[in-house]
Amino acid sequence: MSDDLPQSSAARAIAPGLHLIATPIGAARDITLHALDLLAGGDVLVAEDTRSLRHLMEIHAIALNGRRVLAYHDHNGARMRPTILAALAEGKSVIYASEAGTPLVADPGFQLARAVIEEGFDLHTAPGPSAALAALTVAGLPSDRFCFLGFAPTQAGTRRKFIAEAAAIPATLIFYESPKRINRLLAALCDGLGKDRQAAMCRELTKRHQEVLRMSLGELADALRDRVLKGEIVLLVDRGEAPVADAAQLDSALDDALTDMRLKDAVSHVAQTLGLPRRQVYQAALAKEKPE
C-alpha cells in the first residue's frame, strides 16, 4: 500500500518522542486529523488542562483505553518534567496538548520542550489552531510582518517600558489580554503608541459569539470602557509610521560613522539606522567628501 494513502489511527504507529498538538480555540471541529491520530495512538497523554482534553476526546469519540491524562501546567511543571522525561527514556510516545491553541505560544509547554531537546529526545509538532494567527487573518491590518508580544506586564512601570519598546517595532503588534485588564491595556497603549494607531480587538474567536472591532486605539478604548466582556482577547495594533530623519540628523550620523568606517560601511550603517534609502545616504556621503 502506498504511504500516501490514508490509514486508520489504529494502523498508524506513533513515533517515540514528545508530540506537541494544537487544540481548538473555539469550535471542536477545528482540530486536525493528525492531532486526533496522536491522541488515539499515543502512549502517554499530557495536558495543560486535563478536563478540557478529556472533553475534546469525548467529542471526537477517542477512548482513553486505560491511559491516564497527566496534568502539566505552570504550577507543577518542575515536578512533572522528570516523569515525562522518564517515559520518553522508555521509548514511549508522549502527547502534550495546550488548553487551547498551539503549545509554546503563551503556554507552559516551552520549558518541557526545552528539556526534551536538552535530553536528546525527539520533538514533533502537529500544527493547528492559534489565536494569534486566527486574529491576524480577520483584523484587516498588515500581515506581511507581525510581532507576537503575549500578555503585557501587570505592573504600571514595567508595562510602560514594555510598550515603549513595542512602539519601535515596525510590524503589526499582537497582544493577548483578559477581559478584566483590557481597558487598562488600552489606556496604556493610547499613552505609549498614540490614540490614532489603528487596532483590532478580537474576542471569542471561532466561537458562536465571535466579535471583531476594527478602529483606532482611542475609539476602541471609548467603545469598551463601559462594557463587560467575556472570553480571552487578542488585540492587534498597526505598525507606526517610521520617523523620517532630517538633513541635520543624516549629516551628523554620517560624520560619526565616517570617523572609523569606510565609506561603503558607513553608508550601510547610517541607512539601516535611520531607515533611509541607501542611495540617498550614499549621495549625501559623496557630497561630504567633495572639496569645497
C-alpha positions as CSV (number, residue, x, y, z in Angstrom):
1,M,0.0,0.0,0.0
2,S,1.3,3.5,-0.9
3,D,2.5,5.7,2.0
4,D,0.3,8.5,0.6
5,L,-2.9,6.5,1.1
6,P,-4.9,7.3,4.3
7,Q,-4.6,4.9,7.2
8,S,-6.7,4.4,10.3
9,S,-5.5,5.6,13.7
10,A,-5.0,2.1,14.9
11,A,-2.8,1.2,11.9
12,R,-0.5,4.2,12.1
13,A,2.3,3.8,14.6
14,I,3.2,6.8,16.7
15,A,6.9,7.6,16.7
16,P,8.6,7.8,20.1
17,G,9.2,11.3,21.4
18,L,7.2,14.3,22.6
19,H,4.4,15.3,20.2
20,L,3.0,18.9,20.6
21,I,-0.5,19.1,19.4
22,A,-2.6,22.2,18.8
23,T,-6.1,22.1,20.1
24,P,-9.2,24.2,19.1
25,I,-9.6,27.7,20.4
26,G,-13.3,27.5,19.9
27,A,-15.0,25.1,17.6
28,A,-14.1,21.5,18.5
29,R,-14.1,20.6,14.7
30,D,-11.1,22.8,14.2
31,I,-8.7,20.1,15.5
32,T,-6.6,18.4,12.8
33,L,-6.8,14.7,11.8
34,H,-3.1,14.4,12.6
35,A,-3.8,15.5,16.2
36,L,-6.7,13.1,16.5
37,D,-4.4,10.2,15.4
38,L,-1.9,11.2,18.0
39,L,-4.5,11.3,20.7
40,A,-5.8,7.9,19.7
41,G,-2.5,6.2,19.5
42,G,-0.1,7.9,21.9
43,D,1.3,6.0,24.9
44,V,1.1,8.9,27.4
45,L,-1.3,11.8,27.3
46,V,-0.3,15.1,28.9
47,A,-2.4,18.3,29.1
48,E,-2.3,21.8,30.4
49,D,-6.0,21.2,31.4
50,T,-6.9,17.6,31.8
51,R,-10.6,18.2,31.8
52,S,-10.5,20.2,28.5
53,L,-8.6,17.4,26.8
54,R,-10.8,14.6,28.1
55,H,-13.9,16.6,26.9
56,L,-12.3,17.1,23.5
57,M,-11.6,13.4,23.2
58,E,-15.1,12.5,24.2
59,I,-16.5,14.8,21.5
60,H,-14.4,13.0,18.9
61,A,-15.1,9.5,20.3
62,I,-11.5,8.8,21.2
63,A,-11.2,6.3,24.0
64,L,-8.6,6.5,26.8
65,N,-8.2,2.7,26.8
66,G,-6.8,2.7,30.3
67,R,-4.4,5.7,29.7
68,R,-4.2,8.4,32.3
69,V,-4.1,12.1,31.3
70,L,-1.3,13.8,33.2
71,A,-1.5,17.4,34.2
72,Y,1.3,19.7,33.1
73,H,1.0,23.4,33.8
74,D,2.8,26.5,35.2
75,H,2.4,25.4,38.8
76,N,3.6,21.8,38.6
77,G,6.0,21.9,35.6
78,A,9.2,21.4,37.5
79,R,7.7,18.4,39.4
80,M,6.2,16.7,36.3
81,R,9.1,17.1,33.8
82,P,11.1,14.2,35.3
83,T,8.1,11.9,35.0
84,I,7.6,12.8,31.3
85,L,11.3,12.5,30.5
86,A,11.3,9.1,32.1
87,A,8.5,8.0,29.8
88,L,10.5,9.3,26.8
89,A,13.6,7.4,28.0
90,E,11.5,4.2,27.9
91,G,10.8,4.9,24.2
92,K,7.2,5.9,24.6
93,S,5.3,8.5,22.6
94,V,4.1,11.4,24.8
95,I,1.3,13.7,23.5
96,Y,1.2,17.2,25.0
97,A,-1.9,19.4,24.5
98,S,-2.4,23.1,25.4
99,E,-5.7,24.1,27.0
100,A,-6.4,25.8,23.7
101,G,-4.3,26.7,20.7
102,T,-0.7,25.9,19.8
103,P,1.7,24.7,22.5
104,L,4.6,27.1,23.4
105,V,2.6,30.2,22.4
106,A,1.9,31.9,25.8
107,D,1.9,28.3,27.2
108,P,3.9,26.3,29.8
109,G,5.0,23.8,27.2
110,F,8.1,25.8,26.4
111,Q,10.1,24.6,29.4
112,L,9.0,21.0,28.6
113,A,10.1,21.2,25.0
114,R,13.5,22.7,26.0
115,A,14.0,19.9,28.5
116,V,13.2,17.3,25.8
117,I,15.7,18.9,23.4
118,E,18.4,19.1,26.0
119,E,18.0,15.4,26.9
120,G,18.3,14.4,23.3
121,F,14.8,13.0,22.8
122,D,12.8,13.6,19.6
123,L,10.4,16.5,19.5
124,H,7.5,16.6,17.0
125,T,4.7,19.1,16.2
126,A,1.2,18.7,14.9
127,P,0.4,22.3,13.9
128,G,-3.1,23.7,14.0
129,P,-5.2,26.4,15.7
130,S,-3.6,29.6,17.0
131,A,-5.5,32.5,18.4
132,A,-2.7,35.0,17.3
133,L,-2.8,33.8,13.7
134,A,-6.6,33.5,13.6
135,A,-6.9,37.1,14.8
136,L,-4.4,38.3,12.3
137,T,-6.4,36.9,9.4
138,V,-9.6,38.8,10.4
139,A,-8.0,42.0,11.8
140,G,-7.6,43.8,8.5
141,L,-4.1,45.0,9.5
142,P,-0.9,44.4,7.6
143,S,0.2,40.7,7.9
144,D,3.4,40.8,6.0
145,R,5.3,41.4,9.2
146,F,4.0,40.9,12.7
147,C,5.3,40.5,16.3
148,F,3.7,38.4,19.0
149,L,4.1,40.1,22.4
150,G,1.8,38.0,24.5
151,F,0.5,39.4,27.8
152,A,1.7,42.8,28.8
153,P,3.2,43.1,32.3
154,T,0.7,44.0,35.0
155,Q,2.9,46.5,36.9
156,A,2.5,50.0,35.6
157,G,6.2,50.9,35.3
158,T,7.2,47.6,33.6
159,R,4.2,47.9,31.3
160,R,5.2,51.4,30.2
161,K,8.7,50.2,29.3
162,F,7.3,47.1,27.5
163,I,5.0,49.4,25.4
164,A,7.8,51.8,24.7
165,E,9.9,49.0,23.3
166,A,7.0,47.7,21.3
167,A,6.4,51.2,19.8
168,A,9.7,50.9,17.8
169,I,8.9,47.6,16.2
170,P,8.0,48.1,12.5
171,A,5.3,45.4,12.5
172,T,1.7,44.7,13.4
173,L,1.7,44.1,17.2
174,I,-0.2,41.2,18.7
175,F,-1.2,41.1,22.4
176,Y,-3.1,38.7,24.5
177,E,-5.2,40.1,27.3
178,S,-8.0,39.1,29.7
179,P,-11.4,40.9,29.7
180,K,-10.7,42.3,33.2
181,R,-7.5,44.0,32.1
182,I,-8.3,45.1,28.5
183,N,-9.3,48.7,29.5
184,R,-6.1,49.2,31.4
185,L,-4.0,47.9,28.5
186,L,-5.8,50.1,26.0
187,A,-5.2,53.2,28.2
188,A,-1.5,52.4,28.4
189,L,-1.3,51.8,24.6
190,C,-3.1,55.1,23.9
191,D,-0.4,56.8,26.0
192,G,2.5,54.9,24.6
193,L,1.6,54.5,21.0
194,G,-0.9,57.3,20.4
195,K,-4.7,57.2,20.1
196,D,-4.7,57.3,16.3
197,R,-3.0,54.0,15.7
198,Q,-5.4,51.6,14.0
199,A,-6.2,48.5,16.0
200,A,-8.5,45.4,16.1
201,M,-10.0,43.7,19.1
202,C,-10.8,40.0,18.5
203,R,-12.8,38.1,21.1
204,E,-14.2,34.6,21.3
205,L,-12.5,33.6,18.1
206,T,-14.2,30.7,16.2
207,K,-16.9,30.6,18.9
208,R,-20.6,31.3,18.5
209,H,-20.3,34.9,19.8
210,Q,-17.1,35.8,17.9
211,E,-16.6,39.6,17.8
212,V,-14.1,41.7,15.9
213,L,-13.9,45.5,16.4
214,R,-11.7,47.5,14.0
215,M,-11.0,51.1,14.8
216,S,-8.3,53.4,16.3
217,L,-6.9,52.7,19.8
218,G,-8.7,55.8,21.1
219,E,-12.0,54.8,19.6
220,L,-11.6,51.2,20.9
221,A,-10.8,52.4,24.4
222,D,-14.0,54.5,24.4
223,A,-16.1,51.7,22.9
224,L,-15.1,49.1,25.5
225,R,-14.9,51.4,28.6
226,D,-18.4,50.6,29.9
227,R,-18.7,47.1,28.5
228,V,-18.5,43.8,30.5
229,L,-16.6,41.3,28.2
230,K,-16.1,37.6,28.4
231,G,-13.6,35.3,26.8
232,E,-9.9,35.8,26.1
233,I,-9.0,38.7,23.9
234,V,-6.4,39.2,21.1
235,L,-5.6,42.8,20.5
236,L,-3.7,43.8,17.3
237,V,-2.2,47.2,16.7
238,D,-1.0,48.6,13.4
239,R,2.6,49.5,12.9
240,G,3.5,53.1,13.4
241,E,4.9,55.3,10.7
242,A,8.7,55.3,10.7
243,P,10.1,58.7,11.7
244,V,11.9,60.4,8.8
245,A,15.4,61.7,9.6
246,D,16.0,65.3,8.6
247,A,19.1,66.6,6.8
248,A,20.8,67.6,10.1
249,Q,20.4,64.1,11.5
250,L,21.7,62.5,8.4
251,D,24.7,64.8,8.3
252,S,25.5,64.1,12.0
253,A,25.1,60.4,11.6
254,L,27.5,60.3,8.6
255,D,30.1,62.4,10.5
256,D,30.1,59.9,13.3
257,A,30.1,56.8,11.0
258,L,32.9,58.1,8.7
259,T,35.3,58.7,11.6
260,D,36.0,55.0,11.9
261,M,34.3,53.3,8.9
262,R,35.0,53.1,5.3
263,L,32.5,54.9,3.0
264,K,30.7,51.8,2.0
265,D,30.3,50.5,5.5
266,A,29.3,54.0,6.8
267,V,26.6,54.3,4.2
268,S,25.1,50.9,5.0
269,H,25.2,51.6,8.8
270,V,23.5,55.0,8.5
271,A,20.9,53.8,6.0
272,Q,19.9,51.0,8.3
273,T,20.0,53.1,11.5
274,L,17.9,55.9,10.1
275,G,15.7,53.9,7.9
276,L,16.7,55.8,4.8
277,P,17.3,54.6,1.2
278,R,20.9,53.6,0.7
279,R,21.1,55.7,-2.5
280,Q,20.1,58.9,-0.6
281,V,22.7,58.3,2.1
282,Y,25.4,57.5,-0.5
283,Q,24.8,60.7,-2.3
284,A,25.0,62.7,1.0
285,A,28.2,60.9,1.9
286,L,29.8,61.7,-1.5
287,A,28.8,65.4,-1.1
288,K,30.6,65.5,2.2
289,E,33.8,64.2,0.5
290,K,33.9,66.7,-2.4
291,P,36.4,69.5,-1.9
292,E,34.8,72.9,-1.4
